[in-house]
Amino acid sequence: MEKSSQLLVSMADRSKGFMRDEFVTYAYILLYIALSSGQIFFNKWVLSSKEINFPYPLGLTLLHMIFSSVLCFLLTKVLKVVKVEEGMTLEIYVTSVIPIGAMFAMTLWLGNTAYLYISVAFAQMLKAIMPVAVFILGVAAGLEMMSCRMLLIMSIISFGVLVASYGELNINWIGVVYQMGGVVGEALRLIFMEILVKRKGIKLNPISLMYYVSPCSAICLFVPWIFLEKAKMDGNGTWNFHFLVLTLNSLCTFALNLSVFLVISHTSALTIRVAGVVKDWVVVLVSALLFADTKLTVINLFGYAIAIAGVAAYNNHKLKKEATRVTSETPVDGESIPLVSQAKTET
């Protein structure tokens, strides 16, 4: 009887522990979806709102990067909450980190600028073309192999985005150009990241990645900001900005990258990709309720559904490919793995 009681208590404790872990995991996933979609709406409001009066995407993105640089330094070097992975050299920084930082700056700058011209929902639909850009650049860089399956997937995504664009009632081609420029910048950033991982043998968690990349991105943004926006801000007296709102906006951006790290550390890369698809739909549908410039049509939603189906097929193909590569690279006794951790940074 005593042993049976102990067994029941042990099973109850395990069940409670499992339920607690499940609750924490789902809480992190919901936090990521809320932060990721909320940050998009927050940026749109800051850039477009007459109350805030801050239509300066370069300035906003520069503020994000400065804020991120300071926080990462405090977390890694002062408070030492997160350890920065070793292995970074000057050669790797110059050939990999600086290009990643420059492309990251380009992505955020052009993506935020697009919100001044097109709706959040339409911008999100255009982002669905991302796998196509990544694949084309990956083939050019020798990281991807052309195949009939991938051509079919890319065709489905492209067709879906074209249909969604055809259904857009208030299309602004300036905004489309900015958004597509942001997509190309993000695709290049992902290519440079893959080169950093595969050819340089370094994998960084989001905090470590932002520690290295944020200062570089800030410098890349500072130069065009001087020439393109500083004079406008001086002339409009925008230096009397809403300090609390912009600080909270920057903090949310940093928290978003942290939530990616938390989700991946408690689940997997597949989970973050699935959560990303859910987030995309949340952004598209909720933006129709929040912003007057968002008017969704049946053609919009139909085309976006086609594109998302293609994105899901692309993610599934990539994850299977990664699983096969990891299995083939599993070390035998006496060998070691030179890579520390696997993580994906959300931008």
Secondary structure, DSSP 4 states (H G I P E B T S, - for coil): -HHHHHHHHHHHHHHHHHHHHHHHHHHHHHHHHHHHHHHHHHHHHHHH-TTT----HHHHHHHHHHHHHHHHHIIIIIS--SPPPS---HHHIIIIIHHHHHHHHHHHHHHHHHTTTS-HHHHHHHHTTHHHHHHHHHHHTTSS---HHHHHHHHHHHHHHHHHHHT-SS--HHHHHHHHHHHHHHHHHHHHHHHHHHTT-----HHHHHHHHHHHHHHHHHHHHHHHTHHHHHHHTTTS--HHHHHHHHHHHHHHHHHHHHHHHHS-HHHHHHHHHHHHHHHHHHHHHH-TT----HHHHHHHHHHHHHHHHHHHHHHHHHHHHHHHT---TT-------------
